[in-house]
Structures are given as structure tokens and as C-alpha cells.
């Protein structure tokens, strides 16, 4: 007869630290019951049902692992489930002393159930439910602490936010679509925000006066040439564009320089915003931004002809248009990356929309109906 073990915790919410202990217990014992406990004297962020559901989704795919809720003494629950071992995770000395006391209490109940401690891996020792909730309150990055399904739940529960990405090639209607979705949201009484990462980059390169951003502008000039730095110590984006869009290796250098400061500014922009939040960028797939958007992506498409017409209206000549289009992945390649990431992680969704008419002719009645239908579908699925 195989040994049945119980791993008990509050799961408010489950983290990668918990998941690692559960997987290690799963390797040691024939079956594991993950027990979600409720202490009547403790206030929880998530209900018992929500905590159980989040744990079940996070542990989906592990054979012989079941998730159950319980109240009362853990040792009594373990006895009723015919478990002979209680597994606990320990991150530090404080955890050790606490679990040592609980183990003595369990043994005093004379059920013959032992407690086994598994020590957290070094890289996960700082991960806890309280830490991830504190991070979320400040719109910190939580994707390295919890699965995306839990990240989505935290954003909705703590910050009243639902985050989705908007991506596509240059001039495929991303900004216009976002404006129309904001308008539709207003009509439905739904708060909708559009955060364009390119605008955040523009602010960093031109407006922000914090020491870090001043130093970054100097570094950009040192890297790509002093001629791109204006007399007022801001970046001439047109000149910078001529440098980076003519050499993909240079563009990659720029993206690496901008990645961290853009994420900091994104966190600033997310603060105190509620409702549906669109993170708008042509580089979501290329820059590994999918997790920030919870693998939930709106992918805009259009014809090559209209794409070029729109870029001409922006003042680009034929050479500039070619360099900008060539500097980014094609729609097909973006979609391949998005789909593979979603498949590998097992979480996410892509909404595709063709903006052929909606941007070119905003008064098109048929296209308005199509957009309204798309907005209703999107809102019903993610809000």
C-alpha cells in the first residue's frame, strides 16, 4: 500500500514556493492531498472556494494529487483521509520553530501521524503568499511568484484590474482599436485604459527628469552617437530611428536599454487604475512581454497595402517604411510565438481582429457592427 501524504496550507493564494514543495512531496509519496485550511481567526483575501479553485488550476496535470478544503485540526483531517504523513514547507528559522510546535501538537493527539519538513529551495525561500499580495498592492511584477491564473486573480481581487495586451505590426490599427474599445467601454459603463509602451519610451527619452532617466539618455547617446542628443539633453527620436531601424542589432541594443525603465514606468501607470487595462505594444511577442499581459493578447491585422498607406500618412518615405516593417516580426511570426507560449504554459488566449476597414473608414456601418460584436465578446470573456 502506497503512503498517502497531506500538504496543508492556507493557499491565499498558492505560489511557486508551494507548488515546488507539492511536486517534491509527489515524488516521495504515492499520493498527495493538498489541504486548503481555514482559520476562523484569520482574514483571507480569497474565499475558501477561490483558494481551492486556484490551487486546482495550478496543480492540474499532477497525477495522484487532489485538492480539498478542511476546517478544524489538521491531524484529525489527515486521520480521516487515511494519510500517515503531513508534509510542511519551511523557508526560514521562524517557519521551522512554528512547524516544530505544530508537529508536537499533532503527535500529542495520538493519531500516529508524523510530520516531515521539506526545506524551500534557495531561489524560492523569499516567495510567500503575503509577499506576492504586497507586491500586487504596489503593481509589482508577480509572474515569477505565481502562475498566470493566480496573477490574474490577484490583479482582479486586489487592484480591480483586468490586463490584456494589444499587439500587431506597425500601422495595423492598434491605437485606433484601443480608442474604439475605450469608447465602447464607456458606453457600457466599463472603465477602459490604454497604456502605450512606445509613449512611455518617448517620455523616458524626452521628458522625465529623474536622475535614472537623465543617465539613460546619456547612455543612449554614448551607444548610438552624440548627434542624437539635443542641446536640452533629450533624444531626437527621428535621428535615433534612422540608426536603429537600419541595423537590427542596434535596435536590439536599444530595446535592452529601454526594457527595465519602461517596466518601471508601466508600474507607475498601472497604479490606481481600475477596469480593463490594455498594454499596447508592437513588441509584446519579441520582448517577452506576454506574461505581463497574462498571455491574453489582442492581435491586430491589416493588409500590406493599407499598412503602407498609413505609414505614408505619418510622413515616412519608402525607405523608412521598409526599414520599420523589416525591423519587426511579421504578423504570422508574432502569432506563432504567441500561440507557442500559450501552449507551453497552458494558459492564455488570442483575439484576432482585422482592422482593414475600421481604421481606413471609421464611419463604415458594417465595420462598426463588427467592432461592437468584437468588443462584446472580449468584455464578456475577460471581465
PyMOL commands that set and color helices and strands:
alter all, ss='L'
color gray80, all
select helices_A, chain A and resi 16-28+48-58+74-80+93-108+122-124+129-137+148-159+174-187+197-206+211-224+226-228+237-244+248-270+304-313+318-326+331-345+365-382
alter helices_A, ss='H'
color red, helices_A
select strands_A, chain A and resi 4-9+31-37+65-70+85-90+114-119+161-167+192-196+275-280+296-301+349-354
alter strands_A, ss='S'
color yellow, strands_A
deselect
rebuild
show_as cartoon
